[in-house]
Amino acid sequence: MWLLLWMLYVCLILASGLYHTNFVAHSHWEFVKWIPPAEEIGTFGFWLDLAVNILLYLPFALLYLQRSATVTRALVVKVMLLGLFLSCTVELYQLYSHNRRAALSDILCNVTGTWAGVVIRKKWWRA
């Protein structure tokens, strides 16, 4: 059951990242936000976006790790790599969109959310 819930959650992540995109056949590397602009960092929207990206991937790790009675190092590495892969996939898709912008901060927040899910599962949420 946990695997099915996890797969449904992955579909939710994909839908949220691909929703309202205008996919085109060429990339937009010039619009990638490698480093957020200083004027953007001071806005509420910027911090809300960071929080949403972290919170979006927290259940991703929790649901994946809930399948197993014990959380091994190999399982942690696997879920972290899966979170990184999924995040990079969504951002790469957004690179080919006119109305979405790929951002390195999104990937970092998604991986942080995955890590937070691992920590919560290991310390507070027992099977």
C-alpha positions in Angstrom: 0.0 0.0 0.0 2.8 2.4 0.8 4.3 1.9 -2.6 1.0 2.8 -4.3 0.6 5.9 -2.2 4.2 6.9 -3.0 3.6 6.4 -6.7 0.4 8.5 -6.6 2.4 11.2 -4.7 5.1 11.1 -7.5 2.3 11.7 -10.0 1.1 14.7 -7.9 4.7 16.1 -7.9 4.9 15.7 -11.7 1.5 17.3 -12.2 2.4 20.3 -10.0 5.7 20.8 -11.9 4.3 20.3 -15.3 1.0 22.0 -14.8 0.4 25.2 -16.8 3.5 24.8 -18.9 3.8 25.8 -22.5 6.3 23.1 -23.8 8.3 24.1 -26.8 11.0 22.4 -28.8 13.8 24.6 -27.7 15.5 25.3 -24.4 15.7 28.5 -22.5 19.0 28.3 -20.7 19.2 32.1 -20.6 16.3 32.2 -18.2 17.5 29.7 -15.7 17.7 31.1 -12.2 21.2 29.9 -11.1 21.3 32.4 -8.3 18.1 34.3 -7.3 18.3 38.1 -7.9 18.8 40.2 -4.7 15.5 42.0 -5.2 13.7 38.7 -5.4 15.2 37.3 -2.2 13.4 40.0 -0.1 9.9 39.1 -1.3 7.4 37.0 0.5 6.8 35.0 -2.7 10.4 33.9 -2.9 10.3 32.5 0.7 6.9 30.9 0.1 8.2 29.2 -3.0 11.2 27.8 -1.0 8.9 26.5 1.7 6.5 24.9 -0.7 9.3 23.2 -2.6 10.7 21.8 0.7 7.3 20.7 2.0 6.4 19.1 -1.4 9.2 16.6 -1.2 8.9 15.8 2.5 6.0 13.3 2.0 7.9 11.9 -1.0 10.6 10.5 1.4 8.2 9.6 4.2 6.0 7.5 2.0 8.9 5.8 0.3 10.6 4.9 3.5 7.4 3.8 5.2 7.6 0.6 3.0 10.4 -0.7 5.1 10.6 -1.6 8.8 14.1 -0.2 9.1 15.7 2.7 7.4 19.1 1.6 6.1 21.9 3.7 4.6 21.2 2.2 1.2 17.5 3.0 1.4 18.4 6.6 2.4 20.8 7.0 -0.5 18.2 5.5 -2.9 15.4 7.9 -1.8 17.7 10.9 -1.9 18.8 10.0 -5.5 15.2 9.4 -6.5 14.3 12.9 -5.1 17.1 14.5 -6.9 16.2 12.7 -10.1 12.6 13.7 -9.9 13.4 17.3 -9.1 15.9 17.5 -12.0 13.4 16.0 -14.3 10.7 18.6 -13.5 13.2 21.5 -13.8 14.5 20.1 -17.1 11.0 20.0 -18.4 10.5 23.6 -17.3 13.6 24.6 -19.2 11.6 23.9 -22.3 8.7 26.0 -21.3 7.9 29.6 -22.2 5.9 30.3 -19.0 7.9 28.4 -16.3 11.5 29.0 -15.2 13.9 26.4 -14.1 15.7 27.3 -10.9 18.6 25.8 -9.0 17.0 26.8 -5.7 14.0 24.6 -6.5 16.3 21.6 -6.9 18.1 22.4 -3.6 14.8 22.9 -1.8 13.4 19.6 -3.2 16.5 17.7 -2.0 16.3 19.4 1.4 12.6 18.4 1.6 13.6 14.8 0.8 16.2 14.9 3.5 13.8 16.3 6.0 11.4 13.4 5.2 14.3 11.0 5.9 15.1 12.7 9.2 11.4 12.7 10.3 11.0 9.0 9.3 14.2 7.9 11.2 13.6 9.9 14.4 9.9 10.5 14.9 7.7 8.4 12.7 8.1 4.7 13.5 6.4 2.0 11.4 
